[in-house]
Amino acid sequence: MSDALNRLRWRCQRGMLELDHILRGFLDTAYPDAAPATQRAFEALLAMADADMLDLIMGRTEARSAEMADLLILLRRHE
């Protein structure tokens, strides 16, 4: 695994087990082949606080960009 993927794997370790599962599942199965815009959206998602991230993933708040909305669809498939 590349250094970049290792860094992302580390950033996927959150304070909520549910988030860890969703984020790592996406990273392992979809991230490597995802479009660059999707990869950037994933990295932006990882910069968010856990509560904000969970609200987005669970659909309690809406994405502010089309790229993030597309990513959320993919993430929900990997729950």
Biopython code that builds the backbone (N, CA, C, O; Angstrom):
import numpy as np
from Bio.PDB.StructureBuilder import StructureBuilder

atoms = [
    (1, "MET", "N", (0.853, -1.179, 0.000)),
    (1, "MET", "CA", (0.000, 0.000, 0.000)),
    (1, "MET", "C", (0.897, 1.240, 0.000)),
    (1, "MET", "O", (1.921, 1.281, 0.682)),
    (2, "SER", "N", (0.499, 2.240, -0.769)),
    (2, "SER", "CA", (1.294, 3.453, -0.883)),
    (2, "SER", "C", (1.255, 4.267, 0.410)),
    (2, "SER", "O", (0.382, 4.087, 1.260)),
    (3, "ASP", "N", (2.224, 5.160, 0.525)),
    (3, "ASP", "CA", (2.256, 6.044, 1.701)),
    (3, "ASP", "C", (0.996, 6.907, 1.782)),
    (3, "ASP", "O", (0.469, 7.146, 2.868)),
    (4, "ALA", "N", (0.518, 7.372, 0.624)),
    (4, "ALA", "CA", (-0.677, 8.214, 0.612)),
    (4, "ALA", "C", (-1.883, 7.437, 1.136)),
    (4, "ALA", "O", (-2.663, 7.970, 1.925)),
    (5, "LEU", "N", (-2.043, 6.193, 0.710)),
    (5, "LEU", "CA", (-3.157, 5.382, 1.198)),
    (5, "LEU", "C", (-3.002, 5.061, 2.677)),
    (5, "LEU", "O", (-3.989, 5.007, 3.410)),
    (6, "ASN", "N", (-1.777, 4.849, 3.112)),
    (6, "ASN", "CA", (-1.542, 4.610, 4.543)),
    (6, "ASN", "C", (-1.942, 5.828, 5.373)),
    (6, "ASN", "O", (-2.531, 5.684, 6.444)),
    (7, "ARG", "N", (-1.623, 7.026, 4.883)),
    (7, "ARG", "CA", (-2.007, 8.249, 5.597)),
    (7, "ARG", "C", (-3.533, 8.382, 5.644)),
    (7, "ARG", "O", (-4.105, 8.759, 6.667)),
    (8, "LEU", "N", (-4.172, 8.068, 4.528)),
    (8, "LEU", "CA", (-5.637, 8.125, 4.519)),
    (8, "LEU", "C", (-6.235, 7.090, 5.453)),
    (8, "LEU", "O", (-7.212, 7.371, 6.148)),
    (9, "ARG", "N", (-5.660, 5.898, 5.478)),
    (9, "ARG", "CA", (-6.143, 4.854, 6.385)),
    (9, "ARG", "C", (-6.054, 5.358, 7.831)),
    (9, "ARG", "O", (-6.978, 5.145, 8.616)),
    (10, "TRP", "N", (-4.976, 6.010, 8.180)),
    (10, "TRP", "CA", (-4.812, 6.563, 9.533)),
    (10, "TRP", "C", (-5.886, 7.607, 9.810)),
    (10, "TRP", "O", (-6.452, 7.642, 10.902)),
    (11, "ARG", "N", (-6.172, 8.464, 8.817)),
    (11, "ARG", "CA", (-7.177, 9.514, 8.994)),
    (11, "ARG", "C", (-8.587, 8.942, 9.085)),
    (11, "ARG", "O", (-9.489, 9.615, 9.586)),
    (12, "CYS", "N", (-8.797, 7.716, 8.613)),
    (12, "CYS", "CA", (-10.105, 7.055, 8.698)),
    (12, "CYS", "C", (-10.405, 6.557, 10.110)),
    (12, "CYS", "O", (-11.545, 6.201, 10.409)),
    (13, "GLN", "N", (-9.410, 6.528, 10.968)),
    (13, "GLN", "CA", (-9.634, 6.096, 12.350)),
    (13, "GLN", "C", (-10.244, 7.266, 13.112)),
    (13, "GLN", "O", (-9.574, 8.256, 13.405)),
    (14, "ARG", "N", (-11.512, 7.129, 13.420)),
    (14, "ARG", "CA", (-12.253, 8.203, 14.040)),
    (14, "ARG", "C", (-12.652, 7.839, 15.457)),
    (14, "ARG", "O", (-12.289, 6.777, 15.962)),
    (15, "GLY", "N", (-13.392, 8.717, 16.085)),
    (15, "GLY", "CA", (-13.867, 8.469, 17.432)),
    (15, "GLY", "C", (-15.133, 7.623, 17.488)),
    (15, "GLY", "O", (-15.594, 7.263, 18.571)),
    (16, "MET", "N", (-15.691, 7.307, 16.333)),
    (16, "MET", "CA", (-16.917, 6.502, 16.255)),
    (16, "MET", "C", (-16.641, 5.264, 15.406)),
    (16, "MET", "O", (-16.193, 5.372, 14.264)),
    (17, "LEU", "N", (-16.908, 4.112, 15.960)),
    (17, "LEU", "CA", (-16.667, 2.861, 15.254)),
    (17, "LEU", "C", (-17.443, 2.797, 13.939)),
    (17, "LEU", "O", (-16.939, 2.261, 12.952)),
    (18, "GLU", "N", (-18.656, 3.334, 13.916)),
    (18, "GLU", "CA", (-19.464, 3.324, 12.699)),
    (18, "GLU", "C", (-18.751, 4.051, 11.569)),
    (18, "GLU", "O", (-18.732, 3.579, 10.432)),
    (19, "LEU", "N", (-18.165, 5.203, 11.886)),
    (19, "LEU", "CA", (-17.432, 5.959, 10.874)),
    (19, "LEU", "C", (-16.205, 5.194, 10.406)),
    (19, "LEU", "O", (-15.920, 5.151, 9.210)),
    (20, "ASP", "N", (-15.482, 4.592, 11.333)),
    (20, "ASP", "CA", (-14.305, 3.789, 10.952)),
    (20, "ASP", "C", (-14.689, 2.748, 9.914)),
    (20, "ASP", "O", (-14.010, 2.592, 8.899)),
    (21, "HIS", "N", (-15.763, 2.048, 10.167)),
    (21, "HIS", "CA", (-16.213, 0.968, 9.275)),
    (21, "HIS", "C", (-16.565, 1.507, 7.884)),
    (21, "HIS", "O", (-16.130, 0.954, 6.874)),
    (22, "ILE", "N", (-17.337, 2.563, 7.837)),
    (22, "ILE", "CA", (-17.762, 3.141, 6.562)),
    (22, "ILE", "C", (-16.566, 3.687, 5.788)),
    (22, "ILE", "O", (-16.405, 3.405, 4.601)),
    (23, "LEU", "N", (-15.734, 4.467, 6.464)),
    (23, "LEU", "CA", (-14.619, 5.118, 5.791)),
    (23, "LEU", "C", (-13.580, 4.120, 5.297)),
    (23, "LEU", "O", (-13.112, 4.221, 4.162)),
    (24, "ARG", "N", (-13.221, 3.169, 6.129)),
    (24, "ARG", "CA", (-12.233, 2.168, 5.703)),
    (24, "ARG", "C", (-12.781, 1.275, 4.602)),
    (24, "ARG", "O", (-12.051, 0.897, 3.686)),
    (25, "GLY", "N", (-14.060, 0.938, 4.686)),
    (25, "GLY", "CA", (-14.668, 0.130, 3.629)),
    (25, "GLY", "C", (-14.574, 0.829, 2.279)),
    (25, "GLY", "O", (-14.237, 0.208, 1.271)),
    (26, "PHE", "N", (-14.874, 2.125, 2.269)),
    (26, "PHE", "CA", (-14.773, 2.893, 1.035)),
    (26, "PHE", "C", (-13.324, 2.989, 0.579)),
    (26, "PHE", "O", (-13.023, 2.797, -0.599)),
    (27, "LEU", "N", (-12.436, 3.285, 1.506)),
    (27, "LEU", "CA", (-11.025, 3.426, 1.157)),
    (27, "LEU", "C", (-10.490, 2.143, 0.535)),
    (27, "LEU", "O", (-9.767, 2.192, -0.460)),
    (28, "ASP", "N", (-10.833, 1.013, 1.101)),
    (28, "ASP", "CA", (-10.306, -0.268, 0.617)),
    (28, "ASP", "C", (-10.916, -0.715, -0.704)),
    (28, "ASP", "O", (-10.241, -1.355, -1.511)),
    (29, "THR", "N", (-12.187, -0.384, -0.934)),
    (29, "THR", "CA", (-12.855, -0.944, -2.105)),
    (29, "THR", "C", (-13.060, 0.038, -3.252)),
    (29, "THR", "O", (-13.018, -0.366, -4.414)),
    (30, "ALA", "N", (-13.275, 1.298, -2.962)),
    (30, "ALA", "CA", (-13.654, 2.229, -4.027)),
    (30, "ALA", "C", (-12.673, 3.377, -4.258)),
    (30, "ALA", "O", (-12.541, 3.863, -5.381)),
    (31, "TYR", "N", (-11.994, 3.805, -3.218)),
    (31, "TYR", "CA", (-11.138, 4.992, -3.344)),
    (31, "TYR", "C", (-10.069, 4.850, -4.427)),
    (31, "TYR", "O", (-9.906, 5.774, -5.223)),
    (32, "PRO", "N", (-9.335, 3.739, -4.496)),
    (32, "PRO", "CA", (-8.245, 3.668, -5.478)),
    (32, "PRO", "C", (-8.691, 3.877, -6.928)),
    (32, "PRO", "O", (-7.924, 4.408, -7.732)),
    (33, "ASP", "N", (-9.903, 3.474, -7.274)),
    (33, "ASP", "CA", (-10.396, 3.601, -8.641)),
    (33, "ASP", "C", (-11.347, 4.782, -8.826)),
    (33, "ASP", "O", (-11.875, 4.989, -9.919)),
    (34, "ALA", "N", (-11.564, 5.544, -7.778)),
    (34, "ALA", "CA", (-12.494, 6.675, -7.845)),
    (34, "ALA", "C", (-11.914, 7.806, -8.683)),
    (34, "ALA", "O", (-10.699, 7.935, -8.829)),
    (35, "ALA", "N", (-12.802, 8.613, -9.223)),
    (35, "ALA", "CA", (-12.393, 9.799, -9.980)),
    (35, "ALA", "C", (-11.641, 10.757, -9.055)),
    (35, "ALA", "O", (-11.890, 10.772, -7.850)),
    (36, "PRO", "N", (-10.732, 11.549, -9.602)),
    (36, "PRO", "CA", (-9.998, 12.508, -8.766)),
    (36, "PRO", "C", (-10.899, 13.427, -7.953)),
    (36, "PRO", "O", (-10.574, 13.747, -6.810)),
    (37, "ALA", "N", (-12.024, 13.857, -8.518)),
    (37, "ALA", "CA", (-12.936, 14.732, -7.766)),
    (37, "ALA", "C", (-13.532, 13.995, -6.568)),
    (37, "ALA", "O", (-13.736, 14.592, -5.512)),
    (38, "THR", "N", (-13.807, 12.715, -6.726)),
    (38, "THR", "CA", (-14.331, 11.905, -5.627)),
    (38, "THR", "C", (-13.261, 11.719, -4.565)),
    (38, "THR", "O", (-13.558, 11.784, -3.372)),
    (39, "GLN", "N", (-12.045, 11.494, -4.973)),
    (39, "GLN", "CA", (-10.950, 11.352, -4.017)),
    (39, "GLN", "C", (-10.747, 12.643, -3.233)),
    (39, "GLN", "O", (-10.527, 12.605, -2.022)),
    (40, "ARG", "N", (-10.820, 13.777, -3.908)),
    (40, "ARG", "CA", (-10.679, 15.067, -3.204)),
    (40, "ARG", "C", (-11.829, 15.271, -2.219)),
    (40, "ARG", "O", (-11.619, 15.765, -1.111)),
    (41, "ALA", "N", (-13.031, 14.894, -2.617)),
    (41, "ALA", "CA", (-14.185, 15.025, -1.716)),
    (41, "ALA", "C", (-13.998, 14.140, -0.482)),
    (41, "ALA", "O", (-14.335, 14.546, 0.630)),
    (42, "PHE", "N", (-13.464, 12.937, -0.674)),
    (42, "PHE", "CA", (-13.213, 12.030, 0.451)),
    (42, "PHE", "C", (-12.192, 12.645, 1.406)),
    (42, "PHE", "O", (-12.361, 12.588, 2.624)),
    (43, "GLU", "N", (-11.149, 13.223, 0.859)),
    (43, "GLU", "CA", (-10.137, 13.856, 1.701)),
    (43, "GLU", "C", (-10.714, 15.059, 2.439)),
    (43, "GLU", "O", (-10.349, 15.312, 3.587)),
    (44, "ALA", "N", (-11.609, 15.801, 1.794)),
    (44, "ALA", "CA", (-12.283, 16.926, 2.465)),
    (44, "ALA", "C", (-13.188, 16.413, 3.575)),
    (44, "ALA", "O", (-13.274, 17.019, 4.643)),
    (45, "LEU", "N", (-13.854, 15.312, 3.327)),
    (45, "LEU", "CA", (-14.716, 14.703, 4.342)),
    (45, "LEU", "C", (-13.899, 14.317, 5.573)),
    (45, "LEU", "O", (-14.339, 14.516, 6.705)),
    (46, "LEU", "N", (-12.723, 13.771, 5.348)),
    (46, "LEU", "CA", (-11.864, 13.351, 6.463)),
    (46, "LEU", "C", (-11.391, 14.530, 7.309)),
    (46, "LEU", "O", (-10.996, 14.348, 8.461)),
    (47, "ALA", "N", (-11.429, 15.726, 6.752)),
    (47, "ALA", "CA", (-11.013, 16.917, 7.505)),
    (47, "ALA", "C", (-12.119, 17.428, 8.431)),
    (47, "ALA", "O", (-11.881, 18.304, 9.262)),
    (48, "MET", "N", (-13.330, 16.877, 8.286)),
    (48, "MET", "CA", (-14.464, 17.333, 9.099)),
    (48, "MET", "C", (-14.445, 16.707, 10.489)),
    (48, "MET", "O", (-13.813, 15.678, 10.725)),
    (49, "ALA", "N", (-15.150, 17.356, 11.385)),
    (49, "ALA", "CA", (-15.375, 16.792, 12.718)),
    (49, "ALA", "C", (-16.284, 15.576, 12.580)),
    (49, "ALA", "O", (-17.112, 15.509, 11.671)),
    (50, "ASP", "N", (-16.125, 14.623, 13.481)),
    (50, "ASP", "CA", (-16.896, 13.378, 13.420)),
    (50, "ASP", "C", (-18.402, 13.615, 13.359)),
    (50, "ASP", "O", (-19.090, 12.994, 12.548)),
    (51, "ALA", "N", (-18.917, 14.495, 14.195)),
    (51, "ALA", "CA", (-20.365, 14.731, 14.244)),
    (51, "ALA", "C", (-20.869, 15.291, 12.914)),
    (51, "ALA", "O", (-21.922, 14.878, 12.427)),
    (52, "ASP", "N", (-20.126, 16.226, 12.329)),
    (52, "ASP", "CA", (-20.521, 16.800, 11.035)),
    (52, "ASP", "C", (-20.469, 15.744, 9.934)),
    (52, "ASP", "O", (-21.351, 15.676, 9.078)),
    (53, "MET", "N", (-19.430, 14.929, 9.972)),
    (53, "MET", "CA", (-19.282, 13.868, 8.991)),
    (53, "MET", "C", (-20.430, 12.870, 9.093)),
    (53, "MET", "O", (-21.002, 12.481, 8.074)),
    (54, "LEU", "N", (-20.767, 12.459, 10.288)),
    (54, "LEU", "CA", (-21.840, 11.502, 10.482)),
    (54, "LEU", "C", (-23.176, 12.072, 10.013)),
    (54, "LEU", "O", (-23.973, 11.363, 9.399)),
    (55, "ASP", "N", (-23.424, 13.353, 10.300)),
    (55, "ASP", "CA", (-24.658, 13.984, 9.841)),
    (55, "ASP", "C", (-24.759, 13.957, 8.315)),
    (55, "ASP", "O", (-25.834, 13.706, 7.769)),
    (56, "LEU", "N", (-23.655, 14.211, 7.632)),
    (56, "LEU", "CA", (-23.660, 14.151, 6.174)),
    (56, "LEU", "C", (-23.931, 12.741, 5.668)),
    (56, "LEU", "O", (-24.791, 12.532, 4.813)),
    (57, "ILE", "N", (-23.196, 11.787, 6.201)),
    (57, "ILE", "CA", (-23.320, 10.406, 5.736)),
    (57, "ILE", "C", (-24.728, 9.872, 5.992)),
    (57, "ILE", "O", (-25.273, 9.146, 5.160)),
    (58, "MET", "N", (-25.313, 10.220, 7.120)),
    (58, "MET", "CA", (-26.642, 9.735, 7.464)),
    (58, "MET", "C", (-27.765, 10.548, 6.805)),
    (58, "MET", "O", (-28.940, 10.210, 6.948)),
    (59, "GLY", "N", (-27.413, 11.598, 6.099)),
    (59, "GLY", "CA", (-28.412, 12.385, 5.385)),
    (59, "GLY", "C", (-29.137, 13.401, 6.236)),
    (59, "GLY", "O", (-30.177, 13.920, 5.830)),
    (60, "ARG", "N", (-28.611, 13.692, 7.403)),
    (60, "ARG", "CA", (-29.246, 14.694, 8.271)),
    (60, "ARG", "C", (-28.899, 16.113, 7.834)),
    (60, "ARG", "O", (-29.622, 17.058, 8.152)),
    (61, "THR", "N", (-27.797, 16.263, 7.108)),
    (61, "THR", "CA", (-27.434, 17.537, 6.486)),
    (61, "THR", "C", (-27.110, 17.257, 5.027)),
    (61, "THR", "O", (-26.814, 16.123, 4.651)),
    (62, "GLU", "N", (-27.168, 18.291, 4.221)),
    (62, "GLU", "CA", (-26.934, 18.131, 2.789)),
    (62, "GLU", "C", (-25.525, 18.568, 2.425)),
    (62, "GLU", "O", (-24.947, 19.460, 3.047)),
    (63, "ALA", "N", (-24.993, 17.920, 1.408)),
    (63, "ALA", "CA", (-23.665, 18.265, 0.897)),
    (63, "ALA", "C", (-23.712, 19.649, 0.263)),
    (63, "ALA", "O", (-24.735, 20.069, -0.277)),
    (64, "ARG", "N", (-22.603, 20.334, 0.340)),
    (64, "ARG", "CA", (-22.522, 21.682, -0.222)),
    (64, "ARG", "C", (-21.971, 21.694, -1.641)),
    (64, "ARG", "O", (-21.929, 22.746, -2.280)),
    (65, "SER", "N", (-21.551, 20.546, -2.135)),
    (65, "SER", "CA", (-21.035, 20.475, -3.501)),
    (65, "SER", "C", (-21.527, 19.197, -4.167)),
    (65, "SER", "O", (-21.885, 18.227, -3.499)),
    (66, "ALA", "N", (-21.537, 19.216, -5.484)),
    (66, "ALA", "CA", (-21.945, 18.032, -6.247)),
    (66, "ALA", "C", (-20.979, 16.881, -6.005)),
    (66, "ALA", "O", (-21.393, 15.723, -5.937)),
    (67, "GLU", "N", (-19.693, 17.194, -5.876)),
    (67, "GLU", "CA", (-18.694, 16.151, -5.645)),
    (67, "GLU", "C", (-18.934, 15.445, -4.311)),
    (67, "GLU", "O", (-18.829, 14.223, -4.217)),
    (68, "MET", "N", (-19.256, 16.232, -3.283)),
    (68, "MET", "CA", (-19.517, 15.644, -1.972)),
    (68, "MET", "C", (-20.796, 14.820, -2.012)),
    (68, "MET", "O", (-20.861, 13.748, -1.411)),
    (69, "ALA", "N", (-21.809, 15.306, -2.709)),
    (69, "ALA", "CA", (-23.062, 14.557, -2.830)),
    (69, "ALA", "C", (-22.824, 13.218, -3.517)),
    (69, "ALA", "O", (-23.370, 12.196, -3.100)),
    (70, "ASP", "N", (-22.010, 13.223, -4.566)),
    (70, "ASP", "CA", (-21.684, 11.972, -5.259)),
    (70, "ASP", "C", (-20.923, 11.020, -4.342)),
    (70, "ASP", "O", (-21.184, 9.817, -4.333)),
    (71, "LEU", "N", (-19.992, 11.558, -3.579)),
    (71, "LEU", "CA", (-19.241, 10.734, -2.631)),
    (71, "LEU", "C", (-20.169, 10.110, -1.596)),
    (71, "LEU", "O", (-20.028, 8.933, -1.263)),
    (72, "LEU", "N", (-21.104, 10.881, -1.093)),
    (72, "LEU", "CA", (-22.016, 10.369, -0.065)),
    (72, "LEU", "C", (-22.847, 9.205, -0.590)),
    (72, "LEU", "O", (-23.125, 8.260, 0.148)),
    (73, "ILE", "N", (-23.238, 9.265, -1.837)),
    (73, "ILE", "CA", (-23.959, 8.137, -2.443)),
    (73, "ILE", "C", (-23.079, 6.892, -2.415)),
    (73, "ILE", "O", (-23.540, 5.811, -2.051)),
    (74, "LEU", "N", (-21.823, 7.042, -2.795)),
    (74, "LEU", "CA", (-20.901, 5.905, -2.786)),
    (74, "LEU", "C", (-20.672, 5.378, -1.368)),
    (74, "LEU", "O", (-20.653, 4.167, -1.148)),
    (75, "LEU", "N", (-20.501, 6.281, -0.420)),
    (75, "LEU", "CA", (-20.269, 5.872, 0.963)),
    (75, "LEU", "C", (-21.455, 5.093, 1.524)),
    (75, "LEU", "O", (-21.277, 4.108, 2.240)),
    (76, "ARG", "N", (-22.640, 5.531, 1.201)),
    (76, "ARG", "CA", (-23.833, 4.842, 1.706)),
    (76, "ARG", "C", (-23.941, 3.432, 1.140)),
    (76, "ARG", "O", (-24.521, 2.551, 1.774)),
    (77, "ARG", "N", (-23.396, 3.218, -0.025)),
    (77, "ARG", "CA", (-23.368, 1.865, -0.601)),
    (77, "ARG", "C", (-22.401, 0.959, 0.137)),
    (77, "ARG", "O", (-22.534, -0.264, 0.089)),
    (78, "HIS", "N", (-21.425, 1.551, 0.822)),
    (78, "HIS", "CA", (-20.389, 0.773, 1.518)),
    (78, "HIS", "C", (-20.645, 0.650, 3.008)),
    (78, "HIS", "O", (-19.784, 0.159, 3.737)),
    (79, "GLU", "N", (-21.810, 1.083, 3.482)),
    (79, "GLU", "CA", (-22.133, 0.992, 4.908)),
    (79, "GLU", "C", (-22.260, -0.450, 5.339)),
    (79, "GLU", "O", (-22.529, -0.723, 6.509)),
]
sb = StructureBuilder()
sb.init_structure("model")
sb.init_model(0)
sb.init_chain("A")
sb.init_seg("    ")
for serial, (resi, resn, name, xyz) in enumerate(atoms, 1):
    if name == "N":
        sb.init_residue(resn, " ", resi, " ")
    sb.init_atom(name, np.array(xyz, "f"), 0.0, 1.0, " ", f" {name:<3s}", serial, name[0])
structure = sb.get_structure()
